[in-house]
């Protein structure tokens, strides 16, 4: 069994465990297309697409806003990576698509490029857990595509605890 398959299985298993142990939220109406709206506490892993090796792992906050805009705030050094801004849309049922863009900087504060990431996001039945897999295209400061990575995340709705 390859590493990518194991990681996806682990991601889906984690989402199931989270959904079983998370209390239902007032925002979890089953038919609302905007049920993703809110703030989510997430654990993100950025993987090498070919090997499945984790390149980086960090926590972050995801914020989905009414109207289809989104923000992601990584718990990383803000001098090296900007907050991420993007859009979301509902695909069908509990499935959504998220596209975000962030800017990258070197230790001296010089712009070294940006990333554009597209995620497929799924919510659990109760609307209390999210999981996503995606693809990130890495650009240098001249706009040349220089790499592709495969980030994924799991998260729970942030309710102030």
C-alpha positions in Angstrom: 0.0 0.0 0.0 1.6 3.3 -1.0 2.1 6.2 1.3 -0.5 8.5 -0.3 -3.2 5.9 0.1 -2.2 5.4 3.8 -2.3 9.1 4.4 -5.7 9.5 2.8 -7.1 6.6 4.8 -5.7 8.1 8.0 -7.2 11.5 7.0 -10.7 10.0 6.5 -10.4 7.9 9.7 -9.5 11.0 11.6 -12.5 12.8 10.2 -14.8 10.0 11.3 -13.3 9.9 14.8 -13.7 13.7 15.1 -17.3 13.5 13.9 -18.2 10.9 16.5 -16.6 12.8 19.4 -17.6 16.4 18.4 -20.8 18.1 19.8 -23.3 19.2 17.2 -23.2 22.9 16.4 -26.1 25.3 16.0 -24.8 25.9 12.5 -25.1 22.2 11.4 -28.4 22.3 9.5 -28.2 19.5 7.0 -29.6 21.4 4.0 -27.8 24.7 4.2 -25.4 25.3 1.3 -23.4 27.7 3.5 -22.9 25.4 6.5 -19.2 25.6 6.0 -19.3 29.3 7.1 -17.4 29.8 10.3 -14.0 29.4 11.8 -12.2 26.1 11.9 -9.2 25.0 13.9 -7.1 23.0 11.5 -4.0 20.8 11.3 -2.3 21.1 7.9 0.4 18.8 6.4 2.1 19.7 3.1 3.2 16.5 1.3 5.5 15.7 -1.6 3.0 14.6 -4.3 5.2 11.7 -5.6 6.4 10.2 -2.3 3.8 11.2 0.3 6.7 12.5 2.5 5.5 15.3 4.8 7.4 18.5 3.9 5.9 20.7 6.6 3.2 20.4 9.2 1.5 23.2 11.2 -1.7 24.4 12.7 -3.9 27.1 11.3 -7.3 28.7 11.3 -9.7 28.5 8.3 -12.4 31.1 8.0 -15.2 30.7 5.5 -17.4 33.8 5.0 -20.9 34.2 3.6 -20.7 35.1 0.0 -17.9 32.7 -0.8 -14.7 34.4 0.5 -12.2 32.7 2.8 -9.1 33.3 4.9 -6.5 30.9 6.2 -4.2 32.0 8.9 -1.2 29.7 9.3 0.5 29.3 12.7 3.8 30.0 11.1 6.3 32.9 11.1 4.3 35.8 9.6 7.5 37.3 8.3 8.0 34.3 5.9 4.4 33.6 4.9 1.4 35.8 4.5 -2.2 35.1 5.5 -4.0 33.2 2.8 -7.0 34.7 1.0 -9.4 32.8 -1.2 -12.8 31.8 -2.3 -15.0 28.7 -1.6 -18.0 27.2 -3.3 -20.3 24.3 -2.6 -20.0 21.4 -5.0 -22.8 19.1 -3.7 -24.0 17.9 -0.3 -21.2 18.4 2.2 -18.5 18.8 -0.4 -16.9 22.2 -1.2 -14.0 23.6 -3.2 -11.5 26.1 -1.7 -9.0 28.1 -3.7 -6.4 30.2 -1.8 -3.4 32.4 -2.6 -0.5 33.3 -0.3 2.7 35.2 -0.6 6.1 33.9 0.5 9.2 35.9 1.7 12.8 35.1 2.6 14.4 35.8 6.0 15.3 39.3 4.8 11.7 40.1 4.0 12.1 40.0 0.2 9.2 38.5 -1.8 10.2 35.1 -3.2 6.9 34.3 -4.8 3.5 32.9 -4.0 1.4 29.7 -3.9 -2.0 29.0 -5.3 -3.8 26.1 -3.6 -7.0 24.3 -4.6 -8.6 22.0 -2.1 -11.5 19.6 -2.1 -13.2 20.0 1.3 -15.7 17.6 3.0 -17.7 18.3 6.1 -19.0 15.6 8.3 -22.7 15.0 8.6 -23.0 17.2 11.8 -21.0 20.1 10.3 -18.5 19.9 13.1 -15.4 18.5 11.3 -13.7 19.2 7.9 -11.1 17.4 5.9 -9.4 18.5 2.7 -6.9 17.4 0.1 -5.4 19.6 -2.5 -2.7 20.6 -4.8 -0.5 23.7 -4.4 1.4 25.3 -7.3 4.5 27.2 -6.1 5.5 30.2 -8.2 8.8 32.3 -8.0 8.7 36.1 -7.9 8.7 36.2 -11.7 5.5 34.1 -11.9 7.3 30.9 -13.0 5.8 27.6 -11.7 8.7 26.0 -9.8 7.0 23.1 -7.8 3.8 21.4 -6.9 3.0 20.0 -3.5 -0.1 18.1 -2.1 -1.4 19.6 1.1 -4.1 18.1 3.2 -5.8 19.1 6.4 -8.3 18.1 9.1 -10.1 20.5 11.3 -12.9 21.1 13.8 -15.3 24.0 14.0 -13.9 26.6 16.5 -16.5 27.3 19.1 -14.4 29.4 21.5 -12.8 26.6 23.4 
